[in-house]
């Protein structure tokens, strides 16, 4: 079994790609043999395949990566005020776009010190480059450049971006327990590579997660594709993987960057200071949204009692007491009311009354007395959690 250090290094070596987060889960290791399929690969148990992933030491690669995300959210059209400033080249803002829709990226990596990701959007490109002591981001549409120093303890960027198949696999596989079954499904071809498929399913009822499937390169153990399916059916919530991949060392020129002439360059330290100065302000929100969400800060608002967790495993529910009655949606502008009504249902139980806001993965119950219950669970499971937590 690979050491934690080997696993950490292997995870960092693959180019980071931000995608929607995956609900935390505990994993029970259920031995299973690979089903017959095409390609014809040697049989392997789930335990052996997990060990193969953990021991992967892939350091170099290049290729094309496709990610599709479908949380089942309604359109945000009409909620963003006109005249809002365009997003800068800051990766934390730009890569948030990957949380919805379908996107294609070019990726390259050469060990822990050099990685490059290019987001393709029609004729425009957004590139994120880590080369030694520097991290650069360039948005061709706005001709803006973002730059900061790699200030991690070992010379890598202090903030690593989650979301490669390797990192998503690590998130799912990092704990062990009795709430999950893990088997090896049929073999597959991914980006022209022979792959095993690790299939992870909750044993508990009430989860919105139907299954997580991780396609693993049969030769080197590198996760090539990650798929998360919801119990609601339809398209996967997350379908992220390579369409082309080459494990040869990329040319050094791949990671070279010089700001184009006339481009606006923003230093990360300056942008961070400006962001802190604006923290807590809601001037960019429509008036109705300010009233709805303005009091729900990280500390739960005035009189809040902090965060508690009800249950465990895939059906764990986070409870937050905001300390104030829920805002009345009928006092919000009509476009905001329509947005909330399109994915909110009124519910009741021992806890009283409230509204469940739904997506294909994460659901939230806001009670009329100001308590919030959130989890990757069904609306019925949220109501049961609220009743038990009353």
N, C-alpha and C positions, 0 to 999 in steps of 0.2 A: 504493500500500500504506500502511495506517495506521501511524503511529509507535507505538513502545512505550508512550509516554505516553498517546496516545489509547486504545490497547487497555487499558491499566491503568485509566483512568478509566471506560471503558465497562463493564468487568467489575465495578467497584465500584458502579455506579449501579443495578444490579438487586438486588432484595431477597434477602438471603442465606437459603438453606434448606439445612440440614445433611442430607447423605445419605451412604450408604456410599461409601468412597473407590474410585477407579478406578486400576487398575494402570498404572504409568508405561509409555509406549510411544513409539517413534520412528516418524515418519510419512513415507511416500513419497508425493509428490503425483502422482497418476496422472490426467491429464486425462480427463474423461468428460462426455458430454452427458446432460441430464435426459431420462429416459424419458417417453413420453407418459402422460397420466393425467388425473385430475380433481382439482383445477382445471387448466385449460390455461394454462401459464405459458411465457414465453420460454425458449429453451434457455440453459443456463448450464454452464460447465465447473466441475470441482471446485476448481480454482485460484481462479476468480472467486468462487465461493461462500464459500471460506475468507476471501478478502479482504473480502467483504461482512460476514461475521461480525466480523472484526477491526476494521472501520471503523464498526461500529454505535455510535451515540452516544445510545441510549435512556436518558433520565434520569427519566422519569415513567411510572408504570403502576400499575394496581391489578387485582385479579382473584382467582381461585380456583386453587389449585395442588394437584395430587394426586401422591403419591409411593408407590410399592409397591416393597419390597425383599425379595428371596427369595434368601438365601445358601445355602439347603439345610441349615441347621443343625438338629440335634435340639433337643427341648425342654429348657429349663433348669429345668423344674419339679423341685422337690426339692433343688436345689443352693443356693438362696438360703435362709439360715437364717431361721426365723420370728422376728418381733419386730425385724427390721431397721428402722432409722429410714427414714422416707419421704424421697425426694429433695427438696432445696430447690428454690427457683425459679431457681437458678444455671443459665444457658443451657447450660454445658458438660455438665451432668448431664442436664437435661431433654431436650435435643434429640438425645441419644444414642438415644432411643426410636425415632427415624426410621430407624435402621439395620435394622429388621425390621418386617414387616407392612405394612399400607396405612393411609395417613394423608391427611387433607385439611387444607389450610391456606388462610387468607385472607392475601393479601400486598398491600403498597402501598409505593411509593417516590416520593420527590420529590428527586432529585439525591443528592449524596453525604452530605448532612447529615440526611436524614429518611427512615427506613425503618420499616416495621412488618410483623411476621409474627404470625399468630394460629393456633395449633395447635388444631383442634377435636377433642374426644374425648367424644362423647356430649353431655351437658349441661354438661360442664366445658370451660374454655378456658384455654389458656396463651398469653400474649402477650409478644412481645419487641419493644421500641420503641427506636429510636435517634432522638433529637430534639436536634439541635445538640450541646451539650456533655455530654448525659446519655444513658445507656443504662439502660432499665428492663426488668425482666421480672416478670410477674405470673402466679401460678398460682391460679386461682379455687378449685380443689379444696382446697388447703391454706391458702388465704388468705395466701400468702406473697409478698413483694416482694423482688426483688434489684435493687440499684442500684450503678452505678459510673460514673466519669467517662470520657468519650471522650478517651483520652490518647495517641492516635496523633500523629505529627509534624505532620500537616496538619489536626488536629482531629477525625479519624475514630477509631472504636474501634481500639485497638492490635491486637486479635485479631479479624480478620474471619472470619465463618463461611463455609466452602466449600459449594458444592453447587447453585447455580442452574444451569440449563441453560447459561448463558453461561460460568460458571466451569468447569463440567465440560468444555465444549467447548474452553476455553483450555488445560486440562490435557492434553487429547488432542492438540491441534493445535500446541502450543508448540515442538515439536522436529521436525526433518526427517531422513529416513534412507531406507533401502532395505528395511525389514522390513514395510512396510504398503502395502496398496492403498487408494486413496480414490477413490470414484466418486460420482456423483449418481444417486440412485434415483428412484423415481416421486414425483410431487408428492402433496401431502396437504392436508387441512383439519385444523388444530389450533386449538381454541378459537375456531372460526369464522373463522380467518385462513388465507389461502392460504400454503402453505409448500413449500419445497424440502426434500429429505431427503438429507443427506450420509451416505454409508455407508462405514464404516471397517472393514477386515478385516486381520488378521495374515496375512502371507505365510508365516511360519514355522509348522512343525508343532510340536505339543506345547503350545501355549497353550490355556488354558481359555476364552479369549475367542473367541466365534464372530464377533461383530460389534458395533460401536457405531454407532447411528443417531442423528443430530442433525437435528431438524426446525427449519428456519430460516425466520423470517417473510420472505416474498418482498418486502415493501415496505420494511422498515427493517433487516433483517439480524439481528434479535434472536432468539437460540435460544429456541424455545417448548417443545421436548420433547427428552429425552435417554433413550435406551434402550440397555441393555447386555445382550446375549444370551450365554449360555454354550454351549459345545460339548456340555454334558450335556443340552441341550434343556429342554423345559418352560417355565414362566413366566420372563420376563426376570429377571436378577439385580437390575437397577435399571430402573424405568420411571417417570420423573419428568417432569411437564409441566403446563402450564396447561390447565384446562378452560374457563376464562373469562378474558379479558384485555382491558383498556382502557388505552390509552396516554395518556389525558388526565391532567392534573395533579390529584392528589387534594386534597381540602379540607384546610386546615392543621389543623383540629380532629381529623383522623384520627390525628395523631401526638402529641396532647396526652395527658398522663397525670398522675394524682394518686393516691397510695396510698389505697385504701379504708380507711374507719374500722375500726380494730381489727386491721388486717393487720400481720403481723410483717415488718419491713423489715431486710434484711441488706445491709450495705455490702460491696462487692467486695473492698476492701483487707483487711477483717477476716476474710472468708471465706478469702482466699488465705493469710493468716497461719495460720489454723486448719488448713488443708489441709497446709501445710508441716510443721506440728507433728506431724501424723499420718502423714507420708510414711514408707514402709517398713514400716508396721505391717500385720499380716495378721489382726487380731482379728475382722474381719467375714467371713472366709472359713471355710467348714466345715473341720474338722480335716484331713480327707484332702486337700483342695485346698491347704492350707498346705504340706504335705509335697511335693506334686507341683510347685508353682509358686514356692514361697518362695525358691529359690536362683537363679531365672532373671531377674535384674535387667538393666538397660540395659547394664551393662558385662560381661554374660556370666557373672557369678558368679565365685567364686574361681578364679584360674588361667585365666580366659577369655582368648581371643586376639583378640576384636573381630570386626568384620563384614567379610566379603569378598563380592564379587559374581562369580558364574560365568555366562558367557554374556552376551548383550546383547539389546536390543529386548524384544519381548513374552515371550520365553522366558528372560529373566534370572532367576537364582536367587540369593537372599541366603543366605550361609553364616555361621552363628554357632557358635563353639566355646565351650561353656559351661565347659569345663575340669573337668567332673565327670560321672560316669556318670548316665545317665537314671534318674529315680526309677521304682520298681517299682509299676505300677498295681494289682497284685494285693494290695498292702498298703493300698490306699485303701478307704474305706467302700464298701459294695455299690452305693449309688446313684451314687457317683462312677465306679466301675468300669463300670456300665451306661452312663453318659453317654459316657465315653471309648470304650468298645467300639462304641457305636452309630455313630461316625463315624471309627473308627481301624482300619486293617488292618496286620497284620504283613507286613513285606517283608524281602528279603535281597538282597545283591549283593556286589561286590568290597569294598565298604565294611564289610561285616559284616551285622548285623541291626538292625532298627528298626521304628518304627510310623509310618504315614502317616495324618495327620488331615486329613479332606477336607471342603471346602465346594464350592459350585458355581463359585466364582471363585478363591479362594486356597487352596492346599494346603500342608501342612507335613510334613516328614519329621524325626522325632527318632530319631537312632541310639542304640543301647544304650551307646555310649561317650561320649555327651554332646554330639554335634554336631547342629545344627538347620539344615535347608534349607527355605527358604520362597519361594514364588513363585506367580504366576498361571499355573501350568503343571500338566500332568497328573501323576499319581503316577509313571508310567513316566519322565517327564522329570526328576522329582526324584531317582529312583534313578540315572539316568544322570549327573546332576550330582554326586551323592554319590560315584559310582564315579570320575568324572574328578577329583574334588577329594581323593581319597584320597591 
